[in-house]
C-alpha cells in the first residue's frame, strides 16, 4: 500500500470500528429489551395467577358459613387484584418487544454497512483500487451512512448495552473469525489457511 493510500485506509478502518460498535450495541440492546420483556410477562402471569387463585379461594371461603373472618380473604383478594392491575397496565405487553425489533432492524442495517467496509478494506489491501477509486468508495460509504444516521434516529441504548458490547468486541473479539473456526467450518477445498 502506497503512502497516499494509508491515510484514507486509516479513515476507513476508523469508520469500520465505529459501525461495528453501533451494530453490536444495538444488537445487545435488543437482547436486553427481550430479556426484560420476558421477565415482565412472567410477573404479569404470576400476578394474574395469584389474583385468580385468590378470587377463587375468596368465593370458596365465603361459601363456608363457619368462617367468621370472610372479609379478610376479600381484602387480600382486592389488594392482590389492584397490584395485578398495576403490573398489567405498567408493563404493556409488546412495548419492549417492539423496541427490541427496532434495535435488531437498525443493527442489521449497521451490519450491512460493516460488511461493506470490510470488503473495501480487503480490496484495498489486495491493491484493487487506485487512490481515486478509494476516494470514490469512501464517499459512497459516507452517503450510505448519512442516509442511515440522518434518515433514522438510532434507537435508545443503555450503558449496560455499551458495556456488554465492549466485552463482546474487545474481550471476546466477537467480529473476528479465528483460524480454527475457518478450518472447522469452511470446506477444505475452499480454505486459504
N, C-alpha and C positions, 0 to 999 in steps of 0.2 A: 504494500500500500504506500503510495507516494505521500509526501509531506502535505500536499494540498488537500488530499482526501481525509487525512487524520482528524482535522477539526470538525468536519461535517459528520464523520463517522462517530466521533465522540458525542456530538449533539444527538445523533440517532440513538446511541446507547443510552443516553440520559432519558430520552423520551420513552424508550423501551422499558426502562426501570420504572418510570412514573406510571405508565399504563399498566404494568404488572401489579403495582401497588393498588391502583384503583380497582382492577379486576378482582384481586384477592380479597380486598376489604369488602367489596360489595358481595362477593360470594359468601364470605364468612358471616356478614351481617344477615344475609338471607337465612342461613342456618340458625343463627341466634333467634331471629323472629320466629322461625318454625318451631324451635325448641320451646320458646316462651308460649307460643300458641298452643302447643300440645299440653303444656303444664296448665294453662288456663282452662282448657277443655276438661282436663281431669278434675280441676277444682269445681267447675260448674257441674260436672256429672256427680261428684261426691255430694255437693250441696243439694242438688236436686234429689238425689237418692235419699239423703238424710231427711229432707223435707217430706218426701213421700212416705217414708217409713214412720216418721214422727206423726204425720197426719193419720196414718193407718192405726198406729198404737193409740192415739187420742180417741179415735172412733171406737175402737175395741174397749178401751178403758172406760169411756163414758157409758158404754153399754152395760158394764158391770156395776150394778147398783151398790155393791158392798164397799166400794172405794169412795171415801168422802172427799178426797183431795183431787177431784177430777179437773178442777181449774188449773192445777199445776201443769198437767200434761198439755192443756190448751195453751197456756202461756209459753211453755217450751216450744211447742209447735209453731206458734206465732213468731217467736223470736228467730227460730231457725228459718222460717219462711221468708222473713224480712232479710236475713243475711243472704239466703239463696238468691233472692231477687236482686239485691245489691250486686252480688258477684256476677249474676247473669247480665245485668244492664251495664255494669262497669266494663266487662270484658266481652264486648260484642263479638259474636262468632264471625270469623272470617277477616277481621281487620288486619291482624298480624299475618295471616296467610296472604292477603293482598300485598302487604308491604314486602313479604319475602319474595313474591313473584316479581314485583317491580325491581328489587335488588338483583334477582337472578337474571332478568332480561337485560339490565344495564351491564351486569358482569359479563354476559355473553357478548355484548357489543364491544366491550373493552378487550375481551379475549381475542376477538377477531382482529382488532387493531394491533394487539400484542403480536399475534401471529404474522401480520403483515410486516411489522417492524423487524421481527426475527428473520423473515425471508429477505428483506432488504439488507440486513446486516450480513447474512450468509452470502448473498450475491455480491456484496461489496468486497467481502473477504476473498471471494473467488475471482475478483477482478472483472466482473461482468459490466460494471458501469464506468463510464467516463465521469469526470468531475461534473460536467454539465448535466448528465443523466442522473447523477446522485442528487444534485440540487433540485432537479425536477421531481424526483421521488420524495425528497424531504418536503417540498412544497405541497405535493399531493397529500401526503400524510397530515400535514398541517391543516389542510382543508377538511379532511375526514374527521380529525379530532375536533376542529372548530364546529363542524356540523353536530357532533355528539354533545360537546360541552356547552355550546351556546343554544342548541335546539332543545335540550332537555336539562332539567335541573337534576343533578346527581341525587339519588335517594340518600336520606339521612343515614349516617353511620355512627356508631358509638365508639368510644375509646377502647372498649373491650374488643370490638372487631378489629381495630387497628393493631392492638397488641397481639391478637391471635394471628393476624396476617403477617406481622413481623416475625413471629415464631415460625410460621409456615414457610415464608420466603427466605429468611436468612438462616435460621437454625436447621430447618428440615430441608432446605433447598428445593422447595416444592415445584418450582418451574423448571428444574433441571432433570434431565434424564441421565442416569448413570450408565456406564458401560455394561455392567452386569444386567441391567434391565434390557438394553438393546440386544445383548446376546441371548437373553431368555425369551424375548418376545418377537423380534424381527426374524423372519425366516433366514436361515443360514446363507442361502444363495444371494440374499439381498444385503447382507451385512458388509460394512466397510471397515469395521473394527477388527 
